[in-house]
Amino acid sequence: MKKFLAILLVLVMVFSLAACGQDKGGDAKEDSTYKVGMVCIGDDNAAYDRNFYMACDAAKKQLADKGINIEWIYTYNHPEGDEVAVDNEDLAGKGCIAVFNNSYGQEPAMLTVAPNYPDTVFIGMTNEGSGKDELENTVNAFPSIYEGRYLAGVAAGLKLQEMIDKKEIKKDEAVIGYVGAYTFAEVISGYTSFFLGARSVCPSVTMKVEFIGSWGDPTMEANTAQDLIDRGAVLISQHSDSTTPATTAQSAGVFHVGYNIDMSDVAPEASLVSSRIDWTNYMVYVIETIVNGGKVDQDYFRHGLATGDVTLTDLNSKIAAEGTAEKLEEVKKQMADGSLNVFDTSKFTVDGKEVKNAFALDTDGDFTPDSEEAIFDGCFHESYFQSAPYFGLRIDGIELLNEKY
Amino acid sequence: MNEKAPFLRLAKRENINKRNVWLIRAAAFFTALVLGGLIFVIAGADPINAYGSLLEGSLGNPAGLRQVIKVATPLLGTALALAPCFKMKYWNIGAEGQITMGAVGASYLALSFGDTWNSFLLLPAMAIMGVIFGGLWSGIPAAFKARYGTNETLFTLMMNYIAIGIVGWLQGGPWEGKPGSQIIPMFKPAAVLPRIMGVHIGWILVLILTAIMFIYMNYTKHGYEIAVLGESENTARYAGMNVTKVTIRTALLSGGISGLVGFMVASGANMTLYASVAGGVGFTAITVAWLSQLNPLGMIFISLLLAVLSKGASTLQTSLAVPASISDIITGIILLCMLGCEFFINYKIILRESKNKEGQK
């Protein structure tokens, strides 16, 4: 027993010495480098998270050019709950000036940690609780991805119309299959804007949406994409985190429009283009503001295509319909100058009727919007009152295959 | 005996002294550290440095320590719940589901009365609901075992999946917050366990529970019945014990404690309910229970060890960019060595030569 304890003690001492030595090494450069934390729902395997890494790297570079040196510290694969709280605590405890949380489900746990670290700014990306709460050091951000989705939808619609014109498919066979995460405003807003973009250039298009009940699950996503193809979809798009819908589309010989990252490397014959949020601007803004002693805005909204916070990846011109690039430029301009609104209420119906009223925000906590009329000036103003999407209408032309999954 | 004796032979050890037992264990632990070090090298990290930051991250700072205690609390609580079952040789693999159902029971009250009740009323009520739900979830397989002789290992295991499925349904259905989010809203402050020294008071409750369980197992009639039943059901029957009653009673107790753990995790750590509320604790606790040889006091040490490894693993991920899965592998190696060494404590390996010598005696 004694010997065992002695050995254990020696080991502990050796390790703690090693630990001390290592600490000293770290302190030297700490003065000039700011630590920034990033809590990821997934890891390298998810397109969603890779989109964030790209932005992290780009932001680091841009900040370095401005003389601000940062070091990213990541944690992976924690979607919710105590694990997320631990990550946030860990990162804040390490002295991070900001801790970014990249998924919706992480915010509640993040908010439990934030009060203990008033000097750290906690960011609930793609969420909406931090901007509204009383804490100064918790904020939200959600660039207007619906604009990018609409634009990507235009690319999809052009392809479908070309197929109709070339008599490869009949008019009523222009069916889009959409792999959705949850029946959640963010997702509904996304597939609806995508669909409206497609229909603006291909009037006969219809869409089937199938939900997977997860933000990302490669196998489920692939199976769901296959199911949609079996139900007649000739083009697949997705609001889910991995690239398997793209590869499934390619092996079934149909087309695909992606999300988060360029997927034409894994599906060169299928994937036309992807819409993505480019988080670089926002990260630079947050970190620069903190370093300069300013206050980060509680919510970051009305940033989209025009500001470069939302973009399309490079068009896969080998398979895209002729004239797509030009058309995209044109639509982008129209969106920027306000002559085109994504949710133009004259362009869609609900139960056969034009929609006149829809509330944007929920104020009494029952999760049903009850304030701020979103429809005025002939369109539904998405992400106008807050960054997180609130478009929740079920428009005609889109069939939800499994609303209760 | 003309047949050639096997090259290796095992024999049960008799009367091994305590000192040797601990020497074997220390050797096993050391072997595990060396093997783990090799894994670190393969993963491209300096092993000394890696072990150092593992300990630094978990024990070297207050936040790390708090986390270690937070992780150890449900492990210890659940291991305590499993101990009497295992002592009875009733293989309850269902702690995962019992924790989950306990959390469901507690969450029901938290979500219904979080606004109206004060915490002095609400928290104890939640705890009781947790105990009842967890107990019932464990009582069902026990009743079937007692009445129809069903296999409790499979039955309790399957009950886990049902419990987790129920929470999944609650998340997307009746208890869902924002439509489509599949997330249950956070509990109101009245339904959240207070903290002592930065960790929810669950850690004090499980320490008290440890003492109670130690006494229950070693110094009470119930504990004696459990031990006898575990040794031989027939002996228990001849001794006039009501086997059905003891089985069901112990299973209810076990499930009840697991349910209480579920309450602590939901109310203290997560402050909400979601499908992975048990998060594998129900299974890891089986390892804790066996590593400590069902001794409640030993469980404190083992659950802390596992918590240190788990907390240290996340530190490694952030400080040395060692993937968490590498730390999982190392944890696995340590556990395997620790469990494996019990084999060498109970048996000795005899080579052929020495066997002959023994044979001549």
Interface residues (C-beta under 8 A of the other chain):
Chain A: M1 K3 F4 I7 L8 L11 V12 V14 F15 S16 L17 A18 A19 G21 Q22 D23 I73 Y74 T75 Y76 N77 E80 G81 D82 E83 A85 V86 D87 E89 D90 L91 G93 K94 Y104 G105 P108 A109 L111 T112 Y182 T183 F184 A185 V187 I188 G213 F367 T368 G392 K404 Y405
Chain B: K18 R19 W22 L23 R25 A26 F29 F30 L33 I48 N49 Y51 G52 S53 L54 L55 E56 G57 G60 N61 A63 Q67 K70 G172 G177 K178 P179 G180 S181 Q182 I183 M186 V265 A269 N270 M271 T272 Y274 S276 V277 G279 K311 S314 T315 Q317 T318 S319 P323 A324
